[in-house]
Amino acid sequence: MTDRLPGFSTLAVHAGAQPDPTTGARATPIYQTTSFVFNDADHAASLFGLQAFGNIYTRIGNPTNAVLEERVAALEGGTAALAVASGHAAQLVVLQQLLRPGDEIIAARKLYGGSINQFTHAFKAFGWNVAWADPDDVASFEQAVTPHTKAIFIESIANPAGSITDIEAIAAVARKAGVPLIVDNTLASPYLIKPIDHGADIVVHSLTKFLGGHGNSLGGIIVDAGTFDWSKDNKYPMLSEPRPEYHGIRIQETFGNFAFAIACRVLGLRDLGPALSPFNAFMILTGIETLPLRMQKHCDNAKAVAEFLSTHPAVSAVNYAGLPGDRYNALQRKYAPRGAGAVFTFSLKGGYDAGVNLVSNLRLFSHLANVGDTRSLVIHPASTTHSQLDDAAKVKSGAAPEVVRLSIGIEDKEDLIADLDQALRA
């Protein structure tokens, strides 16, 4: 044994996992069961009363999922995590702990189109409101703060634009306002950016994307940084006030620096129910083992493709933070020195029609609504993921009519460039 702290690649393979104590299986087993046998009546009562940790029912927790949770928490530098059914489910469970009817969050305008739709429309049914701010103008976040503000939400690398967000500057706004900063770290993964190191209090992921990495399993996760005082000013009663369903315990007081993760599990996941399948957890765990290898290949390929597109006569602009002349290059070198990620956009001189035609002519790239796959993917956001927005909102979110989004995979870069070249010529 050694006192050395494990490196990122070692954690990606080993964190949270041990050989199965019953069978000796080295790979984490899939515990495909709905429920778990109690030792006796006292054991059951202590589990239901939050007086002991253990397994009750897979909707609330499962041993396969627990390994995934511990591994992602270790990679992100958090105190605890909770795996759920999707990235959208992670956002729902997080905000259910923070918001009451009439409360609001401040969200960056540059977000995944599905998140914009979720915040703008679906959450209105709960009485939750959203104020939009410009991630390129930190002052706009501060100006949006009101007495009803309960959180700030940003993406570390914005989807679809691929722009880098100044996490530290916005974290300072959140601290001044006395609210947590939530960072969606899906496009970066902890291999490129660790938001907690830059002031984030909560990190969420769509595990479906780069962490799982193979386009075969849906999942989401919530990581608790353990940095926020949930009892201050009684802003967050779900965590600070006595919980009647648990004999009056106060979540913050009882669980300390992993109280938020516990609240998401025993107050959110328990009642809302977006549980992650143990099989999906197993698939995502397998994907995470190769995360460092894949992410570096993704980044290297993406930079090569972006460089090619930046000189192509059919292309009017390339938005990739890894290019030296890009407006986000300085932030990329600060926050993500290993690479600018694999998702970026470029604009075509032929406008909307050229974007639609391009995706139809590509042969190696798959035209679908996903990112973070080993395979290279393409989509025209204005006609698909951001189609619910008007043109002005599309432009603000980085999805103007002439924009095409790429998610660069781990194929040979020469083949990707050749496919883009023939499609652009066509």
ZIGIFEN-V982042 format. One record per helix or strand. SS is the DSSP state (2 for helix, 1 for strand). FROM is the first residue (numbers start at 1). TO is the last residue. If there is no record, write none. Layout:
# ZIGIFEN-V982042
ss:SS from:FROM to:TO
ss:SS from:FROM to:TO
This chain:
# ZIGIFEN-V982042
ss:2 from:8 to:14
ss:1 from:35 to:35
ss:2 from:41 to:48
ss:1 from:57 to:57
ss:2 from:63 to:76
ss:1 from:80 to:84
ss:2 from:87 to:98
ss:1 from:104 to:108
ss:2 from:113 to:120
ss:2 from:122 to:126
ss:1 from:129 to:133
ss:2 from:138 to:144
ss:1 from:149 to:155
ss:1 from:157 to:157
ss:1 from:164 to:164
ss:2 from:167 to:177
ss:1 from:180 to:184
ss:2 from:189 to:192
ss:2 from:195 to:198
ss:1 from:202 to:206
ss:1 from:220 to:224
ss:2 from:232 to:234
ss:2 from:237 to:240
ss:1 from:243 to:243
ss:2 from:244 to:246
ss:1 from:249 to:249
ss:2 from:251 to:272
ss:2 from:278 to:288
ss:2 from:291 to:310
ss:1 from:315 to:319
ss:2 from:329 to:335
ss:1 from:343 to:348
ss:2 from:351 to:361
ss:1 from:366 to:367
ss:1 from:377 to:379
ss:2 from:381 to:383
ss:2 from:391 to:396
ss:1 from:403 to:407
ss:2 from:413 to:425
